[in-house]
Amino acid sequence: MSLEVLGDHIVPRLNGPIPAYWETAVLPARTPAGRLVRRGPAVATFYEILALVAAGDAVCTVPDEGRRYNAQTDVVYLPLHDAPPVQWALIWRTDRATPLVRALAEAATDCGDATGR
C-alpha cells in the first residue's frame, strides 16, 4: 500500500504539545503526489487513534511497533511501501542523567541496531 491512500481518507488531527515537524513527519499534510490529506477529530493519545480507526472514522500511519504491541481484532495494520523508515532514539533530560540512565544508554549502545552496527 502507498502513502497516496491518505488522500482518500481522513486522518486524526493531533492535539496537544506536539512539534509541527513531528506531526509533518508522522501525518503529512499532502500525499507524495500532492493531494491534500484531510484532518478529522482531534486526538491526544494512541488509544484515541485506535478508537477512531476501529469506529471507521479515520486511518492513521503508525510505526510497525503499533501492530506488534496494540493488535486489535477490529483494526488492520497494512505496510506502506513508500513510507520513510522510522528511527528510534533513547532520550532523557540532561539534568537527570543518573548512573542508571547512563548504564541503560551504554547497554543500548553495546547492543547496536538491528543491522549489527
C-alpha positions in Angstrom: 0.0 0.0 0.0 1.2 3.6 -0.7 1.0 6.7 1.3 -1.1 8.0 -1.5 -4.1 6.3 0.1 -4.1 9.0 2.8 -5.6 11.3 0.2 -8.7 9.1 0.1 -9.4 9.1 3.8 -9.5 11.3 7.0 -6.6 11.1 9.4 -6.7 12.3 13.0 -5.7 15.8 14.0 -3.1 15.6 16.7 -4.0 17.6 19.8 -1.5 18.7 22.4 2.1 19.8 22.7 3.3 18.1 19.5 6.0 19.8 17.5 4.9 20.7 14.0 7.9 18.9 12.4 7.0 15.7 14.2 3.3 15.9 13.0 4.5 16.6 9.5 6.8 13.5 9.6 4.1 11.2 11.0 0.9 12.6 9.4 1.9 14.6 6.3 -0.4 17.3 5.1 -0.1 16.1 1.5 0.4 12.7 -0.2 3.5 12.1 -2.3 1.5 13.2 -5.4 0.5 16.4 -3.7 -3.1 15.6 -2.8 -4.5 17.1 0.4 -4.7 14.8 3.5 -7.9 15.8 5.3 -7.8 16.1 9.1 -10.6 14.7 11.3 -11.2 14.6 15.0 -8.5 15.7 17.4 -6.7 13.0 19.4 -4.2 13.2 22.2 -3.2 9.5 22.7 -2.5 6.5 20.6 -5.6 4.8 22.2 -7.8 7.6 20.9 -6.4 7.0 17.5 -7.1 3.3 17.7 -10.7 4.1 18.8 -11.2 6.4 15.8 -9.8 3.8 13.4 -11.9 1.0 15.0 -15.0 3.1 14.6 -14.2 3.7 10.9 -13.8 7.5 11.4 -10.1 7.7 10.4 -7.0 6.0 9.2 -3.6 6.7 10.6 0.1 6.0 9.9 1.9 4.3 12.7 5.3 2.6 13.2 5.3 -1.2 13.0 5.5 -1.3 16.7 1.9 -0.2 16.8 0.8 -3.5 15.2 3.2 -5.5 17.4 2.1 -4.0 20.7 -1.5 -2.9 20.0 -3.1 -5.6 17.9 -6.9 -5.5 17.9 -9.4 -7.6 16.0 -11.2 -4.5 14.7 -8.1 -2.7 13.4 -6.0 -3.8 10.4 -2.3 -2.7 10.0 -1.0 -2.6 6.4 2.6 -1.9 5.5 3.3 1.3 3.5 5.9 0.6 0.9 6.8 4.2 0.3 6.9 5.5 3.9 10.2 6.6 5.2 11.8 4.3 7.8 11.2 5.1 11.4 14.3 5.6 13.6 14.1 5.4 17.4 16.4 7.1 19.9 16.8 7.0 23.6 16.5 10.4 25.2 16.4 11.8 28.7 16.7 15.1 30.5 20.3 16.2 30.7 19.9 17.3 34.3 18.6 13.8 35.3 21.4 11.7 33.8 21.6 9.3 36.7 24.0 6.3 36.8 21.1 4.1 36.0 20.2 6.1 32.9 23.8 6.2 31.8 24.0 2.4 32.3 20.9 1.9 30.1 22.4 4.1 27.4 25.6 2.2 27.5 23.8 -1.2 27.3 21.7 0.1 24.4 24.8 1.3 22.6 26.6 -2.0 23.2 23.6 -3.9 21.7 23.8 -1.9 18.4 20.9 -1.8 16.0 19.1 -4.4 14.1 21.8 -4.4 11.4 24.5 -5.3 13.9 26.1 -1.8 13.9 
